[in-house]
C-alpha cells in the first residue's frame, strides 16, 4: 500500500502532462480569443460552386453550366464533400489558407488556393472544370514529352494563335479600315494575323516615319544576322504556348492548348501564368508543375490585354464586350474579385478598353480606351470604382505601361503614330513623342532607363530614353511586331512579330538584336510574358 501511495503522484503527473500535450496538439494555431469566437459559429464559412464552360447556342450565349457530383477535397485537412444538384459545396474551416482539389470523371482535376477569413466573414469561390482538363506535358522539338519546363527567371512564354485558313472571310482586309465595335470583329482580326488588330491600316503614307527618327543617340541599330532553328524541322500545334529560354533560345518547348492564346502575364512569383484566349476565357497554368492547366475563368468578352498590378495584388484584364469592363483577378485564389464597369468616352463614344494598369500604391486604376479616330486615358478610384478624371491621348491607343517608379504612363497611339507621356502623379499629358507606324505595345526595363515600343506598320522597335523621353534608336525586327516584354534583370527584350511568325530577342542594354527564331508557319505570335 505504501508503494502504491508513493507511485500515485507520479502517475497523476504523467497523466496531467499527457493531457497538456494533447491540448497542445488539438488547439488551433490561432489566438484563444479568436478560437472562442470561431467556436460559436456552426455554419460553413467556405462556399463554392463548380461549373463547366459551355459552347454558344445560336445567338444566345450560355457561358457555363453547373456541375453536380464533383468531389471536392481540402488538401490540408482531408475533408471531402460532393457538389449538390446546384453545383454547390461548403466547408467549415479554421481561418487560414487552403488548397482545394476538385475533380469529376470526364472533366479532369484542378487545384485552387483559397483564403478562409475569420468568422463571421465567409469566403466564396468558383471553380471551372472542363472535359479533359488534366495536367498536360510540354513537348520539346525532338518529340520527347513529359519533360519539365525550365522556369529560370527570364524564360519567355509567347502566345501562338492559329493563322486563319479555310473559312476566313473573303473580304477580310476591309475590316481593318472600320472601327472595332464588336468582340467578333476583334477576334477575327486577331485570328487573321494581319493588319492592325484595332482596325487601322498600316499602309497610310501620311503616317510614314519622321525623317529624324533613329538618328538621335545611337541611331538605327543593325540587326544581327542570326536565325535560330526553332520551328522548321518539327510540327508545332497552331494554338500553343512557345516556351523560350533567353539563355538557350535554340531549344524552345511548346505546350499545345485548345484555343488561340493572345495575351499573357505571370503572378509575382512566376508560378502561375494567366493566358487570355479566343474563346473568352482566361486560362491559368501551373508553371512550376509541367504547365498543368489549373482552371479557366470566363470573361464574357475578349480580353485585350493582361498584366500584373505593381503591388502584385491583382491580375488586370481589360474586357471588350457589350458592357466594357476591367476584370480584377486575385492571384492567390485565382478567382475574379472585382469587375469595374467603364463609362462612355468623353466624346460620348462607346470606347473599348485596350490596356489598364494600377499605380504602385494600389489606389488608382488607369484605363486606356479608344476608337480608330480618338483615344483617352481614364483614372478610376480603386476603393470606390468611380471614375475621377479622363484626359485625351492620341488616336486609337493600343498599349500602355507604367514606369517602375510609378511616375510616367506611356500610351502607344496606333493611328497617330506617337506615344503619349502622362505624369501619373498629376494626371496630365506632358507631351507626345513620334515613333514608328502603328505603335502597339510597350515594355520598360526595370531601372526605367529604356522604353521599348513595337511599331507594327514599320517593322521595327523604337527605344526611348526613360529619363528624358527622347528617341535613342530604331531597331529593325521581324514583320509586324506587336507583343513585347522585358526580363526582370533588364538584359533581354522579347518581341513577337505577327507578320513573320518569328520572335526577336533584343539586348536590353544596347537595343541590338541578339537572335531571331525561325518562322512557325501555322501560328501567329502575339503576347509575351517573361518569368520574373
N, C-alpha and C positions, 0 to 999 in steps of 0.2 A: 504493500500500500504506500509505503514511504517513497519507493522508487516511482510509482505512478504519479504521486503528487508532485515530485520534483520534475518529471518529464512534461507534465501538463502545460506549464507556462511556455515551454519551448514549442510545443505543438500548436498552442494558440497563436504564438508569434509567427510561426511558419504559415499558418492558415491566413493570418492577417496580412502578411507580406504578399502572399499569393493573391489575395483579394485586391490589394493595391495594384499589383502587376496586371491583373485582369482589367481593372479600371483604366490603367494606362493604355491598354490596347483598344478598349472599346470607346473611350471618349474621343469625339471627333477633333480634328485639328482646327477648331475654331474656338473663340472665347466662350467662357461659361455663360455669359450674358446672352450672346448670340445663340448659343445652343438651346438655352431655355426658351428664348423667343421662338426658335425654329420648331421646337417640340410641340408648341401649341397648335401648329398648323398641320392639318391632316390631309389637305387637298394636294394634288400633284402640283409641282412648281415648274415642270418642263413639259410643254405640249408640242406636238409636231404633226405634220401632215406629209404623207408620201404621195407623189404624183408621177405621172409619166407624160412626156411630150406627145402631142397628137398631131397628125397631119391635118392640113386645112381641108375643109369640105365645102365645095362650091365657092360662093363669095363670102361665106361666114367663117371666121377664124375661130377654131377651137384649140387653143394653145396647149391644153393639157387635160388629163382626166385623173381621177383619184385611183389609188391602188390599195386594195384591201389585202389581207392575209400576208403582209410583208413582215418579216422577222426583224425586230429592232433590238439590238443588244448594247448595253452600256459597258464599254470595254473595261473600265476601271472597277466596276462592281459586279459584273457578270449578270446583272439584272436583264431580263429578257421579256419582251411583250410582242404581240402581233397586232398589226393595224386592224381597226374595225371596218365595218362596211363603208364608212366615210373616209377611210384612209388615215384616220387619226390614231395617235398613240400618246401615252403620257407616262411620266415617272415622278416619284417624289425622291429628290436627291439632296444631299448636303450642298451648300453653296460651294462653287468651285468650277473648274474646267474639266470637261469630259469628252470622250470620243465615242460617237455613235457608229455602230456597224449596221447598215441597213441592207437587206438582201431579199430577193424573191426569185424563185426558179423561173428562168426565161428572161429575167430582167437584170441579172448580174448583181453586183455588190458595190456599194460606195461607203466611204467613211466620212464623217462630218464632225468637226470640233465645235462644241457648244459651251457657252458660259452660263452657269446657273446662278442667279443672283440670290441675295439674302431675302427671306420672306418679309413682307407679303408679296414682293415682286415676283413675277413669273417670266419665264423665257419661252419664246415660241420660235420654232424653226420649220423650214420647208425643205424637204429632200426630194430630188428628182432622180428617178430610176428610168433607164431606157433599155429596150431589148439589146442584149449583147454587151451591156456595159460591164466589161471586165478588164482588168489590167492588161494592156497591150504592150508587147515588146517593140522596141525600135529595131530597125534593120539597117545594117551597115552596107556599104557599096559591094562588099564581097558576098552578100547574101546571108551572112550569119545572123541569126535572130537571137534574142534573149540576152544581149549584152547590155550592161548598164551604161546609161548616158553619162559622159564626163561632165560633171556640173562644176567645173572650176569657174571662179569669177572671170567674166569676160567671154563666156560661152554665149553665142547668139542664137536665138530662135527666130527663124524667118517664116512668115506665113505664106504658103504656096497655095494659091487658088487655082482651080482648073480653068484653062482657057476655054472660051466658048467655041463649040464645034457645031455640029448639025443642030438645027433648031434655033440658032441665033437669029434675031430679026434681020431681014434682008436689008432694010434701010437703017441699020443701027447707027451709022455715022451722024444722022440728023439729030440724034438725041443729044449730042454734045453741044449743040448750039441753043438748047432750050433750057429754061430754068428747071431745077430739080424740085418737083412738087410732091412726089410720092416715094415711098420706100422701094417700090418696084422699079422705078426708074433708076434709083441709086444702085440697087443690087445689079441691075442689068449692066450698068456702066462698069461696075467693078469686075463683073464676070467676063466682060469683053476684053478687059486688059488693054484698052486703047484710050487715047484721048485723056481728058481731064475728068476724074470721077465726079466732079461737082458741076459739070455742064459747060465748060468753056473750051472752045477750040484752041489749040496751041499753034495754029498756023497764021495767026493775025500778025501782019507785017508791022502794025503800029506798036506792037509790044516787043520789038526786037531789042536785043541787048544794047544798053548805052555804050557809047564809044569808049568811055574811060574805064568801064568795068574790067577788073582784073589787072589793071596797071598800078593800083595802089598797093603799097607794100611790096610783097614778093612777086606780084603779077600772076599770070596764069601758071599753073603748076603742070608740068609734063606728066603724062600717065606712064607708069612703069609697064612695059610690055611683057606682062607675066599673067598667064591664064592657068587656072587650076582645073585639072580634070576631075570635076565633081559630079558630072551628071550624064556623060555621053556613053558610058560603057555598061550601064545597067538601067533597069526600069525603075522609075520613081512614080509612085501613086500621084496622080494630078493634084489631089487635095491632101496636102501633107504639111508637117512642120519640118523645116530643114534645120538641123542642129549643127552649128558651125563653131568650132573652137578656133578662136583667133590665133592661137599659138601653133595649131596644126590644121590649117584651113584646107589642106588637101585631102582630109579624111572625114568628111561630114557624115552625119547619120540622118535618117529620115523616119518620121513617125506618121504613118497613114492615119487620116481621120475621115469621118463620113460626110463632111460638108466643107465648103470652101472657107478657109480662115482668112481674115483680113487684118485685124489689129491685135496686138498682144502686149502684156505687161507682166512684171513679176511682183510678188509681195516683197517686203523689205528684206527678208532673209534669203530669198531666192529659192524657196522650197515649193512654191506654188506659182503656176503660170496660168494667166487668165487670157482666153482667146475668144474674140468675137467671130461669129460665123454667119454665113449667108442665110441660115435657117432661123435667124432671130434668136440666137442663143449666145450665152457666154459660157464656154466650157472651161472647167478648172482641172488642171493636170498636176499630179504629184511628181515634180521634177527630181525629187530625192528618192523615188521608188519606181524607176523604169518608166517614167512619164505616164503612170496609170491615170486614166480618167476618173476623177473623183465624183464630180457632179456637173449638172448643167443648169443654168439659170435662164428662164425665158425672159426676154426683154420687151416683147410686144412691138418691136420695131427694129431697125437696123442700127447697131452701134457704130458711130462714125469715128470713134477713137477709144483707146483705153489707156489709162495712166494711173500711177500710184500717187496719192497725196504726199506732199513733202514730209508730213509728220508720220506717214505710214498708216494712218487710221482708216483710210478708205481706198478702194479701187473705184476710179471715176469713169463712168460710162455715159457719154452723151448719146441720146437715143433719138433718131429721126423717125417720126411717126405722125399720125394724125393729131396726136397730143404730144408735142415735143417735150422732152424732159431730160433731167440728169439723174441717172440711177447711181446711188452710192452703195457699194457692197462692202460688208465687213470682212476683212481678210482673215479674221480669226474663226468666225463661224461659217464663212463663205456663203452668206445669205444676204439678200438685199435688206438694207437698213432704212434707206430713205429714197423717195422719188420726188424731186423738185420740179414742178411744172413750170415751163417757161412762158413768159408773156409774148405778145407780138412785138415786133421790132419798133423802133422809134418812128419809122416810116409807115407804120401800120401794116407792114407786110408780114406774112406768116413765115418768118425766118426759121430755118432748121439749125440745130446745134452742130457745129463742126469739130469743136475741141473744148475742153474745160480743164481747169486746174484749181487747186486750193492753196492759199498762202501758207507759209510755214507755221503760223500761229493757229491755223485751223479755223479762223473766224470769217474769212471771205472766200466765196466761190466766184471764180471768173469764168464766163462762158462766151465763146465766140459764136456768133450767129451771122447768117448772111444769105444772100441770093447772088445770082450771077452779076447783078448790077450794083449791089450795095453790101455793106457789112458793118457790124458793130460789136463791141465787147460790153458785156453786162456784168455788173458787180452785184452779188447777192449776199445778204447776211446769212451766215451758216446757222445761226441759232434760231432765227425765225423763218428762214426760207423766203424772205421778202426781198425783191429787187430794190437796190438802193439808187443805182445810177447806171446809165448807159451812155457811151460815147462812140462816135463813128470811127471806123478804121477803113482800110482800103476795100475795094470791091471783091466780093467772092472769097472771103477768108477761108483757109483750109486747115491750117495748123497753128498751134500756139505752144510756147514754152516759157517757163518762169526761171529766171536766173537763180543760181544756188543761194545767193544772199537774200533772195526774195524782193529785190528792188525793181527789176525790169521784167516786163512782159513783152515777148516778141510774138508778133502775129504775121503769118505769111498770107499775103493777099494775092490770090491767084490771078484774077482778072486785071488788076492794076500793076502786076509785076513788081511789087515792092513789099517791104516789111515794116509794119508799124511798131514803133518803140513806145511802150507805155510805162510811165512811172507808176508802179503798183502802190506806192505809199500815198501819193496824192491823187491817183487815178486820173491822170491827164496824159494825153498823147504828146510825147516830146518831139516827134518827127517821124519821117518815113525814109527808108533807105532803098534805093533802086537795086534790084538784084537781077536774076535771070527771068526767062519767060515761064510763066505759070508756076511760081513757087508753091510748094506743097507742105512739107513738114520740116521741123526744126529740132536740132539736138545741140546741147550746150555741154562743154567739158565741165567736170566737177569743180574746177577752180574758177569757172566763169570767164576765162580769158578768151575762149573762142566759141563762136556761134556758127553752126553749120546749117545751111538751108538747101534743100533739094529743089532744083529747077527742072520741072518735068518737060517743059517745052524746049529747053535749050540743052538738055542732056549734060548738065553739069551741076556742081555744088558750089555755092557761094560761101566763103568764110569771112565772117565779120570779127572785128576786134571787140571783145566783150566789155572793154573799158571805155572806149570812145565811140563804138558802133560803126566805125569806118570799115569799108571793104578791104580785106587783106589779100585775097586771092580768089581765083575762079578755077575750079578743078574739074576737068573733063572726066566723066564716068560713063557707065553704060547708057542705053537709050531709056528715056522717060523715067528718071529716078523719082521715087515717092517716099517710101519708108526710110527712116534713118534713126540710129541710136548709137550712143557712145558708151564705152566701157567705164566702169566705176573708177579706174585709175587714169582715165583720160588718154590712154595711149593709142586706142584704136576706135575707128568710127565705121559702122557697117551701113551700107547704102543698098537698098533694094531697088533694082532697075526693072520696071514693069515691062518696058518695050523690048529689052534684050533678054529677059528672063535670066538675069545674072545678079550676083551680089558683088559689090566692090568694097574692099576693105581699105580705108584711108588711115594714114598716120595722124593720130590726134594732135601731135605737136607741130609737124611741118605741113600737114594737109596733103602730102603727096600720096599717090596710090601705091599700096603695098601689094595687093593681089586682086584678081578678078576671077570669079568662078566661071566654069563653062556653062553654057546655056542649058536649061532644063526645058525641053521643047513643049511639053504638055502643060506647064504650070506658069503662073504669073506671080512673082514675089511682091508682097505688099508691105505689111507692117513688120517691124523688127523690135525684138525685146532682148536685152542683154542681161545675163545673170549678174546681180550685184556682188 
